[in-house]
Amino acid sequence: MAQASQDRALGEVKLATWNVNSVRVREARLTAFLAREQPDVLCLQELKVRDDDFPHDVVRASGYEAVTFGQKTYNGVGILAKAGIAIENVSRSFQDGDDDPQARVIAADVNGVRVVSIYVPNGGEVGSEKWTYKQDWLRRLRAYAFSRLHLSAKVAICGDLNIAPEARDVARPDRWKNSVLFHPDMTTSFKDLLSLGLVDTTRLHHQGEGPFTWWDYRMLAFPKGDGLRIDHILASTSMALTCTQVRVDRDERKGTQPSDHAPVMAVFS
């Protein structure tokens, strides 16, 4: 457990994001991940529990505190920080006056960074009501980032964006072309978000194919290598300048009862 801390230089901060696809089902994997990787901050998506049902005691026993924006059965996001690191100025939802019942965004000040954990809608099928909701939600996200986040300071937007922005983010582009995850409209939405002054930190360190973060449970997608990069850590420019490494923990997609997503981890000096 001490090795992860020893491998990190003094003053570095490890920020991680992981769609756990049910925190109750993945509770043992979550605690093992915290013990092994010891991120300073971890953003979670798809908690699929109400706030009162989140395993706060288990997380606290692992040396972390959590704030959540939960919802029964679906969605739900959270931010975890190592004990002793304050989680302050917590906000839930976009707070834009839209009466949206889905729990998909939570933000907090953590260790001098405005951290935002988001779970972007999947979109269902192109042309469906869910697709329209996803497009509207992404427009709201951009407006939120523009009006409520001080992007000249240290900001990190982390989570499952359900967008593979380029062909190199998809193992089989021809298969996924024009799907809700890999669609020209989604590429445009992703670029529009970056245009505000955000940096895709993974691409600072990986220029080739992948690294993929999600593999469908169906059709043996993981063993066949049919992955997509849809989980991202986007950082404001000043923060991105201090990003020294980014990696994906593929091992979390293996073994017993894995999430269909793998964690993404970035280190900042």
N, C-alpha and C positions, 0 to 999 in steps of 0.2 A: 504493500500500500504506500510505503514511503518513496518507492522508486519514481513514481510519476512526479512528485514534488522535487526530487533530487535532479531529475532530468530537465526541469524548467529553471531557467536562469532567474536570479533575484530580480524582482520587479516585473516579471512577465505575467500576463493574465491569459488564462485559457478560457475561451468562450465556446460553448457547444450548443448544438440544436439537434432535437430528435423527435420525430413523430413516433410515439410509442404505440399508437393504435390500441388504446385501452391500458391505462396505468395500473388497473387491478390485475389484468392478465399478465402484464409485463413487470410486476412489482419486484420479483426476485432479480430479473435482469437489470432493472433500474438500479437497485442497490449494489449489485455487482459492478455495474458500469461506474457508479460514483466512487466505489472503493478502488477500482483499477485505474481510472483516468483522472480522478480528482479535478474535474473542471472547477474553476472559480465560479462560473455562472453557467447554468444549463437552462435553455429554453425548451419547453415541451409542447407538443401538439397532440390533438386527439386524445385528451384525457378520458373522455366518455364517462365522467362522473360529476355529480354536483360538488360544490365546494366542500360541503360538510362530509362528503364521502371520500375526499382525497386522503391518501395515507400519510398525513402530516407526521404522525408519531414515527412511522418507519423511516421517513425522510430525515426527521430530526435525529433519530438514532444513527443515521449514516453521516451525521455531521453537517447537515444542510437545513436551511429554512426555505419555505416556499410561499409564494403568493399565487393564487389561481383565479381563473374566470371559467367556472365549470358549467356543465350542462348535462343532464341525464341522457345517457345512451349515445349522444352524438357530440362531435366537436370538443371544445374545451382546450384552453391554453394555460400555461403556467411559466413561472420564472423561479428557478432555484438558485440560491447563493450559499457559499460556504458559511457556516456559523461564524459570526464575528464580522461579516460583511453586510452592511446595512442595505435593506431594500426599501427605498423611500419613494414618495410621490407616485404611488401606484394609481394607474388609471385603467379602466376597462371599457372596451368598445371604442369606436371612433369619436364618440361624443359630438356627433354632427347633426343631432336632431332626428336622425332616421330611426324609426321604431323597428329595429332589426333584432329578433330574439336569439339569433345564433351567436354563440360565444366563440369568437374567432380572433380577438386581439386583446393583449394585455401589455402594458408598458410600465417601466419603473426605472428610477435612477439607482444604479448599482456600480459602486466603485468608480464613480466619476463618469459613467457612461449611461446615456439614455438607451436602455435595452427594450426592444419591442419584440414580443413573441407573437407570430401570426400563423394562422391556418387559412390559406386561401381556398375558397370553394373549388371542388373538383370540376364542376361544369356539366356533369352528366353526359349529354350528347350535344354536338354542335347544332344550334338552332332551337334547342329546348329552353324551357323556362329556367332550368338550372344554369344553362349557358349564359343566358341574359343576366341572371343574378351574379355569376362570376365576373362578367364584364363590368357590371355596375359596381361590384365590390372592389374591383381593381381601380376603378376611377375614384372611388371613395378613399382607397388606400393612398393613392397619389396625392389627393387633396389633403389628406391627413398629414402626410409626410411634409408637404409644402407649407401648411399653415400651422401645424402644432409641434413639429420637430425642428430643433435648431441645428440644421445640418452643417453649420459652420463649426459646431462643437463636436464632441465625440458621441456618435449615435450608431447603434447597430440594430438592424432589422433582420430578425432571424426566424427561420421556420420553413414550413412546407408551403411553397408558393404554387405548387401544382402547375409549374411552367418549366419546360425544357426549352431554353431560349434559342439554341442553335442546333444544327445537325450534329455537331460533335458531342452534344449532350444526350444523344439518343443512340443506342447501340444499333438499332435497325430503323433508320429514318424512313425508309420506304413504307414500312409497316405502320409507323405511328404518324405519318404525314397527315396533316389536317385533322388530327384528333384533338380532343379538348386540352391535352397536355402539350402537344407540339403542333401549334397552329400559328399562321402568320399574325393573327390578332393578338395572340399571347406574346409573341416575340416583340410586337410593337408596345404592348403594355409593359413588358419588362424593360425595354429601352427607355420608355417614358419615365419609369421610376428611376432608373440610373441617371437620367438627364438632370435630375434635381440636385445631383452632387453626391450620389452613392456609388460605391465600387463593389463589384462582384469579387469578393476576396479569393474565392477558389481560383479564378482566372489569373490572379497575381502569381500563382505558383504552379498551375497545371495548364498547359497550352494544348495538349492533345485531346484525344477522345476521353470523355468522362471527367473525373471519376463519378461513377453512377451512385445514386443514393436510394433508389427505389426499384424494386422488382416485384411484379405482380405475383400473388400467391398461385395463380392459375398457370397451367401449361408449362410447368417446370421452368419458369422464367429465370430464376436465379441460377440454377445449374447450367442453363443454356446461355447465360450471359446477356439476356434480353433486358437490360436496365436503362433507366433514364436518370438524369440529374435534375431533380425537381426541388431539392432541399438546399437552401442557400443562406449564407451569412453576408448580408450587404452592410457595408460600413461607410460612414461619412469619410470624405477625403482625408481629413486630418487623422482620423483613426486608422484608415487603411494604410497610411504611410508607415505605420508601426507594425503592420502584420508580417510576421516572420515565417509562418507556416500554416498550411491548411491541409487536413487529411480527412478521409472518410474511413470509419471503422466498419469495414465489410464483415468482420467476424460476428457482429451483432445481427447479421441477417442469416447466420447459420445456427445450427443446434435446435434445441427444443423450444417450441412456441416463440419464434422470433417475430418481431414487428416486420412488416413488409418494407420498412424504411431503415436505413443505417444512419447512425449519428454523423454529423459533420462537426469538426473541431478546428478552431482557429486560435493561434497564439499571437498575442500582441505584446510588444515590448514597452 
